[in-house]
Amino acid sequence: SFLGLLVVAIAISQGTGSVSLNFVSYPLKVAFKSCKLVPTMIVSRLVTGRRYCSLEYAAAVLMCISLAILGIADKSSASNKQSSSSGIALLVVAVCSDALIPNVQEKLLRQLCIPVGEMVLVSNLGSFLLVTSFIAASGELSEAIAYCALNRGTAAVLLLQAFTAYLGLRCYLTVVRSLSGVAAVLAASGRKVVTIIVSFLLFKKNFSRLHALSLSLLAAGISLTLAAKYKKNNHVITP
């Protein structure tokens, strides 16, 4: 069923994305994860039947490039870890899973009319069990429990993160149900831009040429998106 597919996709996305950091640098992971909008649009045609025009695909490509550059620029101080083919392969799997998740969620919420609460509970519980089984077998679970037992502050931060992540997920799924999976991915990508802008306001950071290039490409992508919507809205109008 689609619910089972969603469980597996979430588990694979989380697992491969985390394990890839053993083989690639964090900026490279950010760049890959920022490029999921285009594959999400492609998968959307297969799962939900939505179609997009060339302007929308061009806008998505520009936004993906913009977010990738923005992520690399903001993480420029990260370690210079050499990337391996294994890490790249894991990131490709993670991005493909990320592209599948919002479209399956849209299918469940809009076409199969699954309640949001039920989908959240089943999908996250199922993926939690899969991921927990994997880290228990690898020995990471016992190490994590021991670490949190000695560092109560870390455990509290993780609980706070889980709570805020749940609130974000409910908002995200509301966008999926009301608009589309692609719109939700676009909104989630915009969150990254807002986060980085706020970080410039709160912390002392240098605004580099990469930041300027990224924001310029983002503006171009948004302009193409607006142009595509204008074209769709006026397509049926005849002189």
Beta strands, then each sheet from edge to edge (+ up, - down):
end
